[in-house]
Amino acid sequence: MTPHANSTVRDIIEWVVVFAIALAAWMLVRTFVIEPYMVPTGSMENTIEIGDQVFAQKVTTELGQMPQPGEIIVFSNPDASSDHDILVKRVIATAGQTVDLIEGRVYVDGQQLDEPYTQGSSYPLASQAEGVLLSYPYTVPDGCVWVMGDNRENSADSRYFGPVEQSEVIGVVVFRYWPLNRIGTL
């Protein structure tokens, strides 16, 4: 081989190695650190609109930490009959806390929540997912969180499918990156 051919082969190998490293780094970041998601429903309006694209950080969930009340999370949909595999909702209560819905308001451990971000009233839903039986007040089981959409009258949430198990929580929403006119932290 000529010196020029050796140089060309080396250049190609270097580029392949650089590409492989970049791909591996991207996969690690996406798997364990942060991942983009598109919001599939209007259940979080006006906080998050249909089609908004958000980043969810996964570090805390990968380390086994429960999301905190008020945080917006991405999780696997517990309702197998739904068209949406991934949902985005706000954490209302965590394991051991008691949720009650009284006259359209949410109470956690007997204290009414101040929820200026919500639309509509927070009543129990008329129907629940198959096999789910909820009555209020409801105590969130160990290893679970209670989630609700901010658009309370248009949200199939824990009132419908029950509490979400920690193992189903994918990440905590930290930033909206699309559309550009709505960019910002959540």
Secondary structure as a PSIPRED ss2 file (coil, helix, strand):
# PSIPRED VFORMAT (PSIPRED V4.0)

   1 M C   1.000  0.000  0.000
   2 T C   1.000  0.000  0.000
   3 P H   0.000  1.000  0.000
   4 H H   0.000  1.000  0.000
   5 A H   0.000  1.000  0.000
   6 N H   0.000  1.000  0.000
   7 S H   0.000  1.000  0.000
   8 T H   0.000  1.000  0.000
   9 V H   0.000  1.000  0.000
  10 R H   0.000  1.000  0.000
  11 D H   0.000  1.000  0.000
  12 I H   0.000  1.000  0.000
  13 I H   0.000  1.000  0.000
  14 E H   0.000  1.000  0.000
  15 W H   0.000  1.000  0.000
  16 V H   0.000  1.000  0.000
  17 V H   0.000  1.000  0.000
  18 V H   0.000  1.000  0.000
  19 F H   0.000  1.000  0.000
  20 A H   0.000  1.000  0.000
  21 I H   0.000  1.000  0.000
  22 A H   0.000  1.000  0.000
  23 L H   0.000  1.000  0.000
  24 A H   0.000  1.000  0.000
  25 A H   0.000  1.000  0.000
  26 W H   0.000  1.000  0.000
  27 M H   0.000  1.000  0.000
  28 L H   0.000  1.000  0.000
  29 V H   0.000  1.000  0.000
  30 R H   0.000  1.000  0.000
  31 T H   0.000  1.000  0.000
  32 F H   0.000  1.000  0.000
  33 V C   1.000  0.000  0.000
  34 I E   0.000  0.000  1.000
  35 E E   0.000  0.000  1.000
  36 P E   0.000  0.000  1.000
  37 Y E   0.000  0.000  1.000
  38 M E   0.000  0.000  1.000
  39 V C   1.000  0.000  0.000
  40 P C   1.000  0.000  0.000
  41 T C   1.000  0.000  0.000
  42 G C   1.000  0.000  0.000
  43 S C   1.000  0.000  0.000
  44 M C   1.000  0.000  0.000
  45 E C   1.000  0.000  0.000
  46 N C   1.000  0.000  0.000
  47 T C   1.000  0.000  0.000
  48 I C   1.000  0.000  0.000
  49 E C   1.000  0.000  0.000
  50 I C   1.000  0.000  0.000
  51 G C   1.000  0.000  0.000
  52 D C   1.000  0.000  0.000
  53 Q E   0.000  0.000  1.000
  54 V E   0.000  0.000  1.000
  55 F E   0.000  0.000  1.000
  56 A E   0.000  0.000  1.000
  57 Q E   0.000  0.000  1.000
  58 K C   1.000  0.000  0.000
  59 V H   0.000  1.000  0.000
  60 T H   0.000  1.000  0.000
  61 T H   0.000  1.000  0.000
  62 E H   0.000  1.000  0.000
  63 L C   1.000  0.000  0.000
  64 G C   1.000  0.000  0.000
  65 Q C   1.000  0.000  0.000
  66 M C   1.000  0.000  0.000
  67 P C   1.000  0.000  0.000
  68 Q C   1.000  0.000  0.000
  69 P C   1.000  0.000  0.000
  70 G C   1.000  0.000  0.000
  71 E C   1.000  0.000  0.000
  72 I E   0.000  0.000  1.000
  73 I E   0.000  0.000  1.000
  74 V E   0.000  0.000  1.000
  75 F E   0.000  0.000  1.000
  76 S E   0.000  0.000  1.000
  77 N C   1.000  0.000  0.000
  78 P C   1.000  0.000  0.000
  79 D C   1.000  0.000  0.000
  80 A C   1.000  0.000  0.000
  81 S C   1.000  0.000  0.000
  82 S C   1.000  0.000  0.000
  83 D C   1.000  0.000  0.000
  84 H C   1.000  0.000  0.000
  85 D C   1.000  0.000  0.000
  86 I E   0.000  0.000  1.000
  87 L E   0.000  0.000  1.000
  88 V E   0.000  0.000  1.000
  89 K E   0.000  0.000  1.000
  90 R E   0.000  0.000  1.000
  91 V E   0.000  0.000  1.000
  92 I E   0.000  0.000  1.000
  93 A E   0.000  0.000  1.000
  94 T E   0.000  0.000  1.000
  95 A C   1.000  0.000  0.000
  96 G C   1.000  0.000  0.000
  97 Q C   1.000  0.000  0.000
  98 T E   0.000  0.000  1.000
  99 V E   0.000  0.000  1.000
 100 D E   0.000  0.000  1.000
 101 L E   0.000  0.000  1.000
 102 I E   0.000  0.000  1.000
 103 E C   1.000  0.000  0.000
 104 G C   1.000  0.000  0.000
 105 R E   0.000  0.000  1.000
 106 V E   0.000  0.000  1.000
 107 Y E   0.000  0.000  1.000
 108 V E   0.000  0.000  1.000
 109 D C   1.000  0.000  0.000
 110 G C   1.000  0.000  0.000
 111 Q E   0.000  0.000  1.000
 112 Q E   0.000  0.000  1.000
 113 L C   1.000  0.000  0.000
 114 D C   1.000  0.000  0.000
 115 E C   1.000  0.000  0.000
 116 P C   1.000  0.000  0.000
 117 Y C   1.000  0.000  0.000
 118 T C   1.000  0.000  0.000
 119 Q E   0.000  0.000  1.000
 120 G C   1.000  0.000  0.000
 121 S C   1.000  0.000  0.000
 122 S C   1.000  0.000  0.000
 123 Y C   1.000  0.000  0.000
 124 P C   1.000  0.000  0.000
 125 L C   1.000  0.000  0.000
 126 A C   1.000  0.000  0.000
 127 S C   1.000  0.000  0.000
 128 Q C   1.000  0.000  0.000
 129 A C   1.000  0.000  0.000
 130 E C   1.000  0.000  0.000
 131 G C   1.000  0.000  0.000
 132 V C   1.000  0.000  0.000
 133 L C   1.000  0.000  0.000
 134 L C   1.000  0.000  0.000
 135 S C   1.000  0.000  0.000
 136 Y C   1.000  0.000  0.000
 137 P C   1.000  0.000  0.000
 138 Y E   0.000  0.000  1.000
 139 T E   0.000  0.000  1.000
 140 V C   1.000  0.000  0.000
 141 P C   1.000  0.000  0.000
 142 D C   1.000  0.000  0.000
 143 G C   1.000  0.000  0.000
 144 C E   0.000  0.000  1.000
 145 V E   0.000  0.000  1.000
 146 W E   0.000  0.000  1.000
 147 V E   0.000  0.000  1.000
 148 M E   0.000  0.000  1.000
 149 G C   1.000  0.000  0.000
 150 D C   1.000  0.000  0.000
 151 N E   0.000  0.000  1.000
 152 R H   0.000  1.000  0.000
 153 E H   0.000  1.000  0.000
 154 N H   0.000  1.000  0.000
 155 S C   1.000  0.000  0.000
 156 A C   1.000  0.000  0.000
 157 D C   1.000  0.000  0.000
 158 S H   0.000  1.000  0.000
 159 R H   0.000  1.000  0.000
 160 Y H   0.000  1.000  0.000
 161 F H   0.000  1.000  0.000
 162 G C   1.000  0.000  0.000
 163 P C   1.000  0.000  0.000
 164 V E   0.000  0.000  1.000
 165 E E   0.000  0.000  1.000
 166 Q H   0.000  1.000  0.000
 167 S H   0.000  1.000  0.000
 168 E H   0.000  1.000  0.000
 169 V E   0.000  0.000  1.000
 170 I E   0.000  0.000  1.000
 171 G E   0.000  0.000  1.000
 172 V E   0.000  0.000  1.000
 173 V E   0.000  0.000  1.000
 174 V E   0.000  0.000  1.000
 175 F E   0.000  0.000  1.000
 176 R E   0.000  0.000  1.000
 177 Y E   0.000  0.000  1.000
 178 W E   0.000  0.000  1.000
 179 P C   1.000  0.000  0.000
 180 L H   0.000  1.000  0.000
 181 N H   0.000  1.000  0.000
 182 R H   0.000  1.000  0.000
 183 I C   1.000  0.000  0.000
 184 G E   0.000  0.000  1.000
 185 T E   0.000  0.000  1.000
 186 L C   1.000  0.000  0.000
